[in-house]
C-alpha cells in the first residue's frame, strides 16, 4: 500500500500513513487473530499491486506486470479464485503480452 499511495500522492508521509491504516483495518486484524485465515490475510498483500498496476497503465507507463503479478497472486492465495477473476487476469496478461511491439 505504501508504494501505491506514495506514487499516487508523491508523498512518503501519506504513503506511510496509508500503509499503517491498511495494515490495521479491523477486517485484517479479524482475519489474522480471530479467524486464523492466514491465506486470506496474506492475499490482501497483493491488492495494492493490482491498483498500482492499473494506475500505471492509465498513466501510460509499464504497469501490466504489476497488475498481472497482483491479480494472479491474489487469486492463488485466497478462496476468491473463481473462474471469472482468475481467467480475466490470465487473459489480460496474455493480451498485453501479445500486443508488445518487438
KOLDREN-628814 format. One record per atom (N, C-alpha, C, O, CB): residue number from 1; residue in three letters; x, y, z. Coordinates in steps of 0.02 Angstrom, whole numbers. Glycine has a CB too. Layout:
BEGIN
+-----+------+--------+--------+--------+
! seq ! type !     xx !     yy !     zz !
+-----+------+--------+--------+--------+
! NUM !  ALA !      X !      Y !      Z !
...
+-----+------+--------+--------+--------+
//
This chain:
BEGIN
+-----+------+--------+--------+--------+
! seq ! type !     xx !     yy !     zz !
+-----+------+--------+--------+--------+
!   1 !  UNK !     41 !    -59 !      0 !
!   1 !  UNK !      0 !      0 !      0 !
!   1 !  UNK !     44 !     63 !      0 !
!   1 !  UNK !     26 !    114 !    -30 !
!   1 !  UNK !    -47 !      0 !     60 !
!   2 !  UNK !    101 !     59 !     34 !
!   2 !  UNK !    146 !    116 !     36 !
!   2 !  UNK !    168 !    136 !    -34 !
!   2 !  UNK !    166 !    195 !    -52 !
!   2 !  UNK !    207 !    101 !     79 !
!   3 !  UNK !    188 !     88 !    -73 !
!   3 !  UNK !    213 !    101 !   -140 !
!   3 !  UNK !    159 !    133 !   -184 !
!   3 !  UNK !    172 !    182 !   -219 !
!   3 !  UNK !    238 !     36 !   -173 !
!   4 !  UNK !     99 !    107 !   -181 !
!   4 !  UNK !     44 !    133 !   -221 !
!   4 !  UNK !     26 !    205 !   -201 !
!   4 !  UNK !     23 !    249 !   -244 !
!   4 !  UNK !    -18 !     88 !   -214 !
!   5 !  UNK !     15 !    216 !   -138 !
!   5 !  UNK !     -7 !    283 !   -116 !
!   5 !  UNK !     49 !    334 !   -122 !
!   5 !  UNK !     35 !    392 !   -137 !
!   5 !  UNK !    -32 !    280 !    -43 !
!   6 !  UNK !    111 !    314 !   -110 !
!   6 !  UNK !    165 !    363 !   -116 !
!   6 !  UNK !    175 !    383 !   -189 !
!   6 !  UNK !    194 !    440 !   -202 !
!   6 !  UNK !    230 !    334 !    -88 !
!   7 !  UNK !    163 !    338 !   -237 !
!   7 !  UNK !    167 !    358 !   -307 !
!   7 !  UNK !    106 !    397 !   -328 !
!   7 !  UNK !    111 !    440 !   -372 !
!   7 !  UNK !    175 !    297 !   -351 !
!   8 !  UNK !     50 !    384 !   -298 !
!   8 !  UNK !    -12 !    419 !   -315 !
!   8 !  UNK !    -10 !    491 !   -290 !
!   8 !  UNK !    -30 !    537 !   -326 !
!   8 !  UNK !    -72 !    383 !   -286 !
!   9 !  UNK !     13 !    501 !   -229 !
!   9 !  UNK !     12 !    567 !   -198 !
!   9 !  UNK !     80 !    602 !   -199 !
!   9 !  UNK !     84 !    661 !   -182 !
!   9 !  UNK !    -12 !    562 !   -128 !
!  10 !  UNK !    133 !    567 !   -218 !
!  10 !  UNK !    202 !    595 !   -219 !
!  10 !  UNK !    224 !    617 !   -149 !
!  10 !  UNK !    261 !    665 !   -142 !
!  10 !  UNK !    207 !    654 !   -267 !
!  11 !  UNK !    201 !    581 !    -98 !
!  11 !  UNK !    218 !    598 !    -29 !
!  11 !  UNK !    232 !    534 !      9 !
!  11 !  UNK !    191 !    488 !     12 !
!  11 !  UNK !    160 !    638 !      5 !
!  12 !  UNK !    291 !    530 !     39 !
!  12 !  UNK !    310 !    471 !     78 !
!  12 !  UNK !    270 !    467 !    144 !
!  12 !  UNK !    255 !    413 !    167 !
!  12 !  UNK !    384 !    471 !     93 !
!  13 !  UNK !    255 !    525 !    172 !
!  13 !  UNK !    219 !    525 !    236 !
!  13 !  UNK !    147 !    499 !    226 !
!  13 !  UNK !    123 !    460 !    267 !
!  13 !  UNK !    217 !    597 !    265 !
!  14 !  UNK !    115 !    520 !    173 !
!  14 !  UNK !     47 !    496 !    160 !
!  14 !  UNK !     48 !    422 !    143 !
!  14 !  UNK !      3 !    385 !    164 !
!  14 !  UNK !     14 !    537 !    101 !
!  15 !  UNK !     99 !    399 !    107 !
!  15 !  UNK !    107 !    328 !     92 !
!  15 !  UNK !    116 !    287 !    155 !
!  15 !  UNK !     88 !    233 !    162 !
!  15 !  UNK !    165 !    317 !     46 !
!  16 !  UNK !    156 !    312 !    202 !
!  16 !  UNK !    167 !    277 !    265 !
!  16 !  UNK !    102 !    274 !    306 !
!  16 !  UNK !     86 !    221 !    334 !
!  16 !  UNK !    222 !    311 !    305 !
!  17 !  UNK !     66 !    329 !    309 !
!  17 !  UNK !      3 !    329 !    345 !
!  17 !  UNK !    -48 !    282 !    314 !
!  17 !  UNK !    -83 !    246 !    349 !
!  17 !  UNK !    -26 !    400 !    348 !
!  18 !  UNK !    -51 !    281 !    248 !
!  18 !  UNK !    -98 !    236 !    214 !
!  18 !  UNK !    -79 !    163 !    226 !
!  18 !  UNK !   -123 !    121 !    236 !
!  18 !  UNK !    -99 !    250 !    138 !
!  19 !  UNK !    -15 !    148 !    226 !
!  19 !  UNK !      7 !     79 !    238 !
!  19 !  UNK !    -10 !     57 !    309 !
!  19 !  UNK !    -32 !      1 !    320 !
!  19 !  UNK !     83 !     72 !    226 !
!  20 !  UNK !     -1 !    101 !    358 !
!  20 !  UNK !    -17 !     85 !    427 !
!  20 !  UNK !    -92 !     75 !    435 !
!  20 !  UNK !   -114 !     27 !    467 !
!  20 !  UNK !      8 !    140 !    475 !
!  21 !  UNK !   -131 !    119 !    406 !
!  21 !  UNK !   -204 !    112 !    411 !
!  21 !  UNK !   -229 !     50 !    375 !
!  21 !  UNK !   -275 !     16 !    400 !
!  21 !  UNK !   -239 !    173 !    383 !
!  22 !  UNK !   -199 !     33 !    318 !
!  22 !  UNK !   -219 !    -27 !    281 !
!  22 !  UNK !   -202 !    -90 !    322 !
!  22 !  UNK !   -241 !   -138 !    323 !
!  22 !  UNK !   -184 !    -30 !    212 !
!  23 !  UNK !   -146 !    -89 !    355 !
!  23 !  UNK !   -124 !   -146 !    395 !
!  23 !  UNK !   -168 !   -155 !    457 !
!  23 !  UNK !   -179 !   -211 !    479 !
!  23 !  UNK !    -51 !   -139 !    415 !
!  24 !  UNK !   -192 !   -101 !    484 !
!  24 !  UNK !   -231 !   -104 !    546 !
!  24 !  UNK !   -306 !   -103 !    536 !
!  24 !  UNK !   -344 !    -92 !    583 !
!  24 !  UNK !   -212 !    -46 !    590 !
!  25 !  UNK !   -329 !   -116 !    475 !
!  25 !  UNK !   -401 !   -119 !    463 !
!  25 !  UNK !   -431 !   -175 !    505 !
!  25 !  UNK !   -401 !   -228 !    512 !
!  25 !  UNK !   -416 !   -130 !    388 !
!  26 !  UNK !   -490 !   -163 !    533 !
!  26 !  UNK !   -519 !   -214 !    576 !
!  26 !  UNK !   -529 !   -282 !    542 !
!  26 !  UNK !   -522 !   -334 !    575 !
!  26 !  UNK !   -585 !   -190 !    602 !
!  27 !  UNK !   -545 !   -282 !    478 !
!  27 !  UNK !   -555 !   -346 !    444 !
!  27 !  UNK !   -490 !   -385 !    440 !
!  27 !  UNK !   -490 !   -446 !    447 !
!  27 !  UNK !   -585 !   -336 !    375 !
!  28 !  UNK !   -435 !   -351 !    427 !
!  28 !  UNK !   -370 !   -385 !    425 !
!  28 !  UNK !   -353 !   -414 !    494 !
!  28 !  UNK !   -330 !   -471 !    500 !
!  28 !  UNK !   -315 !   -337 !    402 !
!  29 !  UNK !   -364 !   -375 !    545 !
!  29 !  UNK !   -350 !   -399 !    612 !
!  29 !  UNK !   -396 !   -458 !    631 !
!  29 !  UNK !   -374 !   -505 !    664 !
!  29 !  UNK !   -358 !   -343 !    664 !
!  30 !  UNK !   -458 !   -455 !    609 !
!  30 !  UNK !   -505 !   -509 !    621 !
!  30 !  UNK !   -481 !   -573 !    586 !
!  30 !  UNK !   -483 !   -627 !    616 !
!  30 !  UNK !   -575 !   -490 !    597 !
!  31 !  UNK !   -459 !   -567 !    524 !
!  31 !  UNK !   -433 !   -625 !    487 !
!  31 !  UNK !   -374 !   -656 !    522 !
!  31 !  UNK !   -369 !   -717 !    527 !
!  31 !  UNK !   -413 !   -605 !    416 !
!  32 !  UNK !   -329 !   -614 !    546 !
!  32 !  UNK !   -268 !   -640 !    574 !
!  32 !  UNK !   -276 !   -668 !    644 !
!  32 !  UNK !   -253 !   -723 !    659 !
!  32 !  UNK !   -216 !   -586 !    575 !
!  33 !  UNK !   -309 !   -632 !    688 !
!  33 !  UNK !   -309 !   -651 !    758 !
!  33 !  UNK !   -371 !   -689 !    782 !
!  33 !  UNK !   -366 !   -726 !    831 !
!  33 !  UNK !   -302 !   -591 !    800 !
!  34 !  UNK !   -427 !   -682 !    749 !
!  34 !  UNK !   -487 !   -716 !    771 !
!  34 !  UNK !   -502 !   -777 !    728 !
!  34 !  UNK !   -512 !   -832 !    753 !
!  34 !  UNK !   -547 !   -668 !    771 !
!  35 !  UNK !   -504 !   -766 !    662 !
!  35 !  UNK !   -522 !   -820 !    616 !
!  35 !  UNK !   -463 !   -865 !    598 !
!  35 !  UNK !   -473 !   -921 !    575 !
!  35 !  UNK !   -552 !   -791 !    554 !
!  36 !  UNK !   -401 !   -841 !    607 !
!  36 !  UNK !   -341 !   -877 !    587 !
!  36 !  UNK !   -341 !   -896 !    513 !
!  36 !  UNK !   -320 !   -951 !    494 !
!  36 !  UNK !   -333 !   -940 !    630 !
!  37 !  UNK !   -367 !   -851 !    472 !
!  37 !  UNK !   -370 !   -862 !    400 !
!  37 !  UNK !   -307 !   -833 !    368 !
!  37 !  UNK !   -308 !   -779 !    339 !
!  37 !  UNK !   -434 !   -829 !    368 !
!  38 !  UNK !   -252 !   -869 !    375 !
!  38 !  UNK !   -187 !   -844 !    353 !
!  38 !  UNK !   -185 !   -835 !    277 !
!  38 !  UNK !   -156 !   -786 !    253 !
!  38 !  UNK !   -132 !   -891 !    375 !
!  39 !  UNK !   -215 !   -880 !    239 !
!  39 !  UNK !   -214 !   -873 !    167 !
!  39 !  UNK !   -251 !   -811 !    144 !
!  39 !  UNK !   -227 !   -775 !     99 !
!  39 !  UNK !   -245 !   -934 !    135 !
!  40 !  UNK !   -308 !   -799 !    173 !
!  40 !  UNK !   -346 !   -739 !    156 !
!  40 !  UNK !   -309 !   -676 !    178 !
!  40 !  UNK !   -309 !   -626 !    142 !
!  40 !  UNK !   -416 !   -742 !    187 !
!  41 !  UNK !   -280 !   -678 !    237 !
!  41 !  UNK !   -242 !   -621 !    262 !
!  41 !  UNK !   -184 !   -604 !    216 !
!  41 !  UNK !   -172 !   -546 !    201 !
!  41 !  UNK !   -217 !   -635 !    333 !
!  42 !  UNK !   -148 !   -655 !    194 !
!  42 !  UNK !    -91 !   -644 !    150 !
!  42 !  UNK !   -111 !   -622 !     80 !
!  42 !  UNK !    -73 !   -588 !     45 !
!  42 !  UNK !    -49 !   -706 !    146 !
!  43 !  UNK !   -170 !   -641 !     59 !
!  43 !  UNK !   -192 !   -622 !     -9 !
!  43 !  UNK !   -203 !   -547 !    -14 !
!  43 !  UNK !   -198 !   -519 !    -69 !
!  43 !  UNK !   -255 !   -659 !    -28 !
!  44 !  UNK !   -218 !   -514 !     41 !
!  44 !  UNK !   -230 !   -442 !     39 !
!  44 !  UNK !   -165 !   -402 !     29 !
!  44 !  UNK !   -168 !   -341 !     20 !
!  44 !  UNK !   -264 !   -419 !    102 !
!  45 !  UNK !   -109 !   -435 !     31 !
!  45 !  UNK !    -46 !   -402 !     15 !
!  45 !  UNK !    -45 !   -380 !    -58 !
!  45 !  UNK !    -15 !   -328 !    -74 !
!  45 !  UNK !     14 !   -448 !     29 !
!  46 !  UNK !    -77 !   -417 !   -101 !
!  46 !  UNK !    -71 !   -406 !   -173 !
!  46 !  UNK !   -124 !   -360 !   -201 !
!  46 !  UNK !   -119 !   -341 !   -260 !
!  46 !  UNK !    -75 !   -472 !   -208 !
!  47 !  UNK !   -173 !   -340 !   -163 !
!  47 !  UNK !   -224 !   -294 !   -189 !
!  47 !  UNK !   -195 !   -226 !   -207 !
!  47 !  UNK !   -212 !   -199 !   -260 !
!  47 !  UNK !   -280 !   -285 !   -138 !
!  48 !  UNK !   -151 !   -196 !   -166 !
!  48 !  UNK !   -121 !   -133 !   -187 !
!  48 !  UNK !    -78 !   -140 !   -251 !
!  48 !  UNK !    -72 !    -91 !   -289 !
!  48 !  UNK !    -78 !   -105 !   -132 !
!  49 !  UNK !    -50 !   -198 !   -264 !
!  49 !  UNK !    -13 !   -208 !   -327 !
!  49 !  UNK !    -60 !   -204 !   -386 !
!  49 !  UNK !    -41 !   -177 !   -438 !
!  49 !  UNK !     23 !   -275 !   -327 !
!  50 !  UNK !   -120 !   -230 !   -379 !
!  50 !  UNK !   -169 !   -226 !   -433 !
!  50 !  UNK !   -187 !   -153 !   -446 !
!  50 !  UNK !   -189 !   -131 !   -503 !
!  50 !  UNK !   -233 !   -266 !   -416 !
!  51 !  UNK !   -199 !   -115 !   -392 !
!  51 !  UNK !   -216 !    -45 !   -401 !
!  51 !  UNK !   -157 !     -5 !   -431 !
!  51 !  UNK !   -168 !     38 !   -473 !
!  51 !  UNK !   -236 !    -14 !   -334 !
!  52 !  UNK !    -96 !    -21 !   -409 !
!  52 !  UNK !    -38 !     14 !   -437 !
!  52 !  UNK !    -29 !     -3 !   -510 !
!  52 !  UNK !    -12 !     41 !   -550 !
!  52 !  UNK !     25 !     -5 !   -398 !
!  53 !  UNK !    -39 !    -66 !   -529 !
!  53 !  UNK !    -34 !    -85 !   -599 !
!  53 !  UNK !    -86 !    -50 !   -642 !
!  53 !  UNK !    -71 !    -27 !   -697 !
!  53 !  UNK !    -41 !   -159 !   -606 !
!  54 !  UNK !   -148 !    -45 !   -617 !
!  54 !  UNK !   -200 !     -9 !   -654 !
!  54 !  UNK !   -184 !     65 !   -660 !
!  54 !  UNK !   -194 !     95 !   -712 !
!  54 !  UNK !   -268 !    -18 !   -620 !
!  55 !  UNK !   -159 !     94 !   -606 !
!  55 !  UNK !   -141 !    165 !   -607 !
!  55 !  UNK !    -86 !    178 !   -658 !
!  55 !  UNK !    -90 !    226 !   -697 !
!  55 !  UNK !   -118 !    188 !   -537 !
!  56 !  UNK !    -34 !    135 !   -659 !
!  56 !  UNK !     20 !    145 !   -706 !
!  56 !  UNK !     -3 !    133 !   -778 !
!  56 !  UNK !     22 !    166 !   -824 !
!  56 !  UNK !     77 !     98 !   -689 !
!  57 !  UNK !    -48 !     87 !   -788 !
!  57 !  UNK !    -74 !     76 !   -856 !
!  57 !  UNK !   -112 !    137 !   -881 !
!  57 !  UNK !   -105 !    156 !   -939 !
!  57 !  UNK !   -119 !     15 !   -858 !
!  58 !  UNK !   -152 !    168 !   -838 !
!  58 !  UNK !   -189 !    227 !   -858 !
!  58 !  UNK !   -143 !    288 !   -867 !
!  58 !  UNK !   -161 !    336 !   -901 !
!  58 !  UNK !   -242 !    243 !   -807 !
!  59 !  UNK !    -84 !    286 !   -836 !
!  59 !  UNK !    -36 !    339 !   -845 !
!  59 !  UNK !     11 !    326 !   -903 !
!  59 !  UNK !     60 !    362 !   -913 !
!  59 !  UNK !      4 !    349 !   -781 !
!  60 !  UNK !     -3 !    273 !   -941 !
!  60 !  UNK !     37 !    253 !  -1000 !
!  60 !  UNK !    108 !    233 !   -981 !
!  60 !  UNK !    155 !    246 !  -1019 !
!  60 !  UNK !     39 !    311 !  -1051 !
!  61 !  UNK !    115 !    203 !   -923 !
!  61 !  UNK !    179 !    176 !   -902 !
!  61 !  UNK !    175 !    100 !   -905 !
!  61 !  UNK !    122 !     72 !   -919 !
!  61 !  UNK !    198 !    201 !   -831 !
!  62 !  UNK !    230 !     67 !   -891 !
!  62 !  UNK !    231 !     -6 !   -891 !
!  62 !  UNK !    205 !    -31 !   -824 !
!  62 !  UNK !    242 !    -38 !   -776 !
!  62 !  UNK !    303 !    -33 !   -904 !
!  63 !  UNK !    140 !    -44 !   -822 !
!  63 !  UNK !    110 !    -67 !   -760 !
!  63 !  UNK !     76 !   -134 !   -767 !
!  63 !  UNK !     49 !   -160 !   -718 !
!  63 !  UNK !     60 !    -17 !   -737 !
!  64 !  UNK !     77 !   -163 !   -827 !
!  64 !  UNK !     43 !   -226 !   -837 !
!  64 !  UNK !     75 !   -282 !   -797 !
!  64 !  UNK !     41 !   -329 !   -776 !
!  64 !  UNK !     43 !   -245 !   -912 !
!  65 !  UNK !    140 !   -277 !   -785 !
!  65 !  UNK !    174 !   -330 !   -747 !
!  65 !  UNK !    151 !   -329 !   -674 !
!  65 !  UNK !    140 !   -382 !   -644 !
!  65 !  UNK !    250 !   -321 !   -751 !
!  66 !  UNK !    145 !   -269 !   -646 !
!  66 !  UNK !    121 !   -265 !   -577 !
!  66 !  UNK !     48 !   -288 !   -572 !
!  66 !  UNK !     30 !   -322 !   -524 !
!  66 !  UNK !    127 !   -192 !   -552 !
!  67 !  UNK !      8 !   -270 !   -622 !
!  67 !  UNK !    -61 !   -292 !   -622 !
!  67 !  UNK !    -66 !   -367 !   -627 !
!  67 !  UNK !   -106 !   -398 !   -591 !
!  67 !  UNK !    -99 !   -259 !   -681 !
!  68 !  UNK !    -28 !   -397 !   -670 !
!  68 !  UNK !    -30 !   -470 !   -678 !
!  68 !  UNK !     -5 !   -506 !   -616 !
!  68 !  UNK !    -36 !   -554 !   -593 !
!  68 !  UNK !     13 !   -491 !   -739 !
!  69 !  UNK !     50 !   -483 !   -588 !
!  69 !  UNK !     76 !   -515 !   -528 !
!  69 !  UNK !     26 !   -509 !   -471 !
!  69 !  UNK !     13 !   -557 !   -435 !
!  69 !  UNK !    144 !   -483 !   -507 !
!  70 !  UNK !     -2 !   -450 !   -462 !
!  70 !  UNK !    -50 !   -440 !   -408 !
!  70 !  UNK !   -113 !   -481 !   -417 !
!  70 !  UNK !   -137 !   -511 !   -369 !
!  70 !  UNK !    -68 !   -368 !   -403 !
!  71 !  UNK !   -140 !   -482 !   -478 !
!  71 !  UNK !   -202 !   -518 !   -490 !
!  71 !  UNK !   -193 !   -593 !   -484 !
!  71 !  UNK !   -234 !   -628 !   -454 !
!  71 !  UNK !   -230 !   -502 !   -559 !
!  72 !  UNK !   -139 !   -619 !   -513 !
!  72 !  UNK !   -128 !   -691 !   -511 !
!  72 !  UNK !   -112 !   -715 !   -440 !
!  72 !  UNK !   -139 !   -766 !   -418 !
!  72 !  UNK !    -71 !   -711 !   -559 !
!  73 !  UNK !    -70 !   -679 !   -405 !
!  73 !  UNK !    -53 !   -700 !   -337 !
!  73 !  UNK !   -113 !   -692 !   -289 !
!  73 !  UNK !   -122 !   -733 !   -244 !
!  73 !  UNK !      6 !   -658 !   -310 !
!  74 !  UNK !   -153 !   -641 !   -300 !
!  74 !  UNK !   -213 !   -634 !   -258 !
!  74 !  UNK !   -260 !   -693 !   -269 !
!  74 !  UNK !   -288 !   -719 !   -220 !
!  74 !  UNK !   -250 !   -568 !   -275 !
!  75 !  UNK !   -267 !   -715 !   -330 !
!  75 !  UNK !   -311 !   -772 !   -344 !
!  75 !  UNK !   -283 !   -838 !   -319 !
!  75 !  UNK !   -321 !   -883 !   -302 !
!  75 !  UNK !   -325 !   -777 !   -418 !
!  76 !  UNK !   -218 !   -845 !   -317 !
!  76 !  UNK !   -188 !   -907 !   -293 !
!  76 !  UNK !   -189 !   -912 !   -217 !
!  76 !  UNK !   -186 !   -968 !   -190 !
!  76 !  UNK !   -117 !   -913 !   -318 !
!  77 !  UNK !   -193 !   -857 !   -182 !
!  77 !  UNK !   -187 !   -858 !   -109 !
!  77 !  UNK !   -253 !   -861 !    -73 !
!  77 !  UNK !   -253 !   -870 !    -12 !
!  77 !  UNK !   -150 !   -799 !    -87 !
!  78 !  UNK !   -308 !   -853 !   -106 !
!  78 !  UNK !   -371 !   -846 !    -70 !
!  78 !  UNK !   -425 !   -890 !   -100 !
!  78 !  UNK !   -416 !   -920 !   -153 !
!  78 !  UNK !   -394 !   -773 !    -69 !
!  79 !  UNK !   -480 !   -893 !    -67 !
!  79 !  UNK !   -536 !   -933 !    -92 !
!  79 !  UNK !   -576 !   -894 !   -144 !
!  79 !  UNK !   -626 !   -920 !   -169 !
!  79 !  UNK !   -581 !   -954 !    -35 !
!  80 !  UNK !   -555 !   -833 !   -160 !
!  80 !  UNK !   -590 !   -793 !   -210 !
!  80 !  UNK !   -571 !   -814 !   -281 !
!  80 !  UNK !   -588 !   -778 !   -328 !
!  80 !  UNK !   -575 !   -720 !   -200 !
!  81 !  UNK !   -538 !   -869 !   -290 !
!  81 !  UNK !   -513 !   -887 !   -356 !
!  81 !  UNK !   -567 !   -919 !   -399 !
!  81 !  UNK !   -559 !   -975 !   -423 !
!  81 !  UNK !   -453 !   -935 !   -349 !
!  82 !  UNK !   -621 !   -884 !   -408 !
!  82 !  UNK !   -674 !   -908 !   -451 !
!  82 !  UNK !   -651 !   -901 !   -524 !
!  82 !  UNK !   -606 !   -862 !   -538 !
!  82 !  UNK !   -741 !   -870 !   -439 !
!  83 !  UNK !   -681 !   -937 !   -569 !
!  83 !  UNK !   -657 !   -937 !   -639 !
!  83 !  UNK !   -659 !   -869 !   -672 !
!  83 !  UNK !   -617 !   -854 !   -714 !
!  83 !  UNK !   -698 !   -984 !   -679 !
!  84 !  UNK !   -706 !   -827 !   -654 !
!  84 !  UNK !   -710 !   -761 !   -687 !
!  84 !  UNK !   -648 !   -719 !   -671 !
!  84 !  UNK !   -617 !   -692 !   -717 !
!  84 !  UNK !   -774 !   -724 !   -664 !
!  85 !  UNK !   -630 !   -714 !   -608 !
!  85 !  UNK !   -573 !   -672 !   -589 !
!  85 !  UNK !   -507 !   -701 !   -614 !
!  85 !  UNK !   -466 !   -664 !   -642 !
!  85 !  UNK !   -570 !   -664 !   -514 !
!  86 !  UNK !   -496 !   -765 !   -605 !
!  86 !  UNK !   -432 !   -793 !   -624 !
!  86 !  UNK !   -424 !   -794 !   -700 !
!  86 !  UNK !   -370 !   -780 !   -725 !
!  86 !  UNK !   -424 !   -863 !   -596 !
!  87 !  UNK !   -477 !   -811 !   -736 !
!  87 !  UNK !   -472 !   -810 !   -809 !
!  87 !  UNK !   -463 !   -740 !   -835 !
!  87 !  UNK !   -425 !   -730 !   -883 !
!  87 !  UNK !   -534 !   -841 !   -840 !
!  88 !  UNK !   -496 !   -692 !   -806 !
!  88 !  UNK !   -488 !   -623 !   -828 !
!  88 !  UNK !   -415 !   -600 !   -820 !
!  88 !  UNK !   -388 !   -568 !   -865 !
!  88 !  UNK !   -535 !   -576 !   -789 !
!  89 !  UNK !   -384 !   -617 !   -764 !
!  89 !  UNK !   -315 !   -598 !   -754 !
!  89 !  UNK !   -268 !   -629 !   -804 !
!  89 !  UNK !   -224 !   -595 !   -831 !
!  89 !  UNK !   -293 !   -617 !   -685 !
!  90 !  UNK !   -278 !   -693 !   -818 !
!  90 !  UNK !   -235 !   -727 !   -867 !
!  90 !  UNK !   -247 !   -699 !   -937 !
!  90 !  UNK !   -199 !   -689 !   -975 !
!  90 !  UNK !   -247 !   -802 !   -867 !
!  91 !  UNK !   -310 !   -688 !   -955 !
!  91 !  UNK !   -324 !   -661 !  -1022 !
!  91 !  UNK !   -295 !   -591 !  -1030 !
!  91 !  UNK !   -269 !   -575 !  -1084 !
!  91 !  UNK !   -400 !   -659 !  -1035 !
!  92 !  UNK !   -299 !   -551 !   -979 !
!  92 !  UNK !   -271 !   -484 !   -982 !
!  92 !  UNK !   -195 !   -487 !   -991 !
!  92 !  UNK !   -167 !   -450 !  -1031 !
!  92 !  UNK !   -289 !   -445 !   -920 !
!  93 !  UNK !   -163 !   -531 !   -954 !
!  93 !  UNK !    -90 !   -538 !   -961 !
!  93 !  UNK !    -71 !   -563 !  -1031 !
!  93 !  UNK !    -24 !   -536 !  -1061 !
!  93 !  UNK !    -63 !   -587 !   -908 !
!  94 !  UNK !   -106 !   -612 !  -1056 !
!  94 !  UNK !    -89 !   -638 !  -1122 !
!  94 !  UNK !   -104 !   -587 !  -1177 !
!  94 !  UNK !    -66 !   -582 !  -1226 !
!  94 !  UNK !   -129 !   -703 !  -1135 !
!  95 !  UNK !   -157 !   -549 !  -1169 !
!  95 !  UNK !   -173 !   -497 !  -1219 !
!  95 !  UNK !   -119 !   -444 !  -1221 !
!  95 !  UNK !    -96 !   -424 !  -1274 !
!  95 !  UNK !   -242 !   -466 !  -1205 !
!  96 !  UNK !    -99 !   -421 !  -1162 !
!  96 !  UNK !    -47 !   -369 !  -1160 !
!  96 !  UNK !     20 !   -396 !  -1185 !
!  96 !  UNK !     58 !   -360 !  -1217 !
!  96 !  UNK !    -41 !   -342 !  -1090 !
!  97 !  UNK !     34 !   -459 !  -1169 !
!  97 !  UNK !     97 !   -488 !  -1194 !
!  97 !  UNK !     97 !   -495 !  -1269 !
!  97 !  UNK !    149 !   -485 !  -1301 !
!  97 !  UNK !    108 !   -557 !  -1162 !
!  98 !  UNK !     40 !   -511 !  -1298 !
!  98 !  UNK !     38 !   -520 !  -1371 !
!  98 !  UNK !     39 !   -453 !  -1408 !
!  98 !  UNK !     54 !   -452 !  -1468 !
!  98 !  UNK !    -24 !   -558 !  -1390 !
!  99 !  UNK !     22 !   -398 !  -1374 !
!  99 !  UNK !     22 !   -334 !  -1408 !
!  99 !  UNK !     87 !   -294 !  -1399 !
!  99 !  UNK !     93 !   -238 !  -1422 !
!  99 !  UNK !    -35 !   -293 !  -1384 !
! 100 !  UNK !    136 !   -324 !  -1365 !
! 100 !  UNK !    201 !   -290 !  -1356 !
! 100 !  UNK !    236 !   -287 !  -1423 !
! 100 !  UNK !    242 !   -337 !  -1459 !
! 100 !  UNK !    245 !   -328 !  -1302 !
! 101 !  UNK !    260 !   -227 !  -1440 !
! 101 !  UNK !    296 !   -219 !  -1503 !
! 101 !  UNK !    367 !   -246 !  -1495 !
! 101 !  UNK !    402 !   -228 !  -1448 !
! 101 !  UNK !    298 !   -145 !  -1525 !
! 102 !  UNK !    386 !   -290 !  -1540 !
! 102 !  UNK !    453 !   -321 !  -1534 !
! 102 !  UNK !    498 !   -296 !  -1588 !
! 102 !  UNK !    556 !   -316 !  -1592 !
! 102 !  UNK !    448 !   -397 !  -1538 !
+-----+------+--------+--------+--------+
//
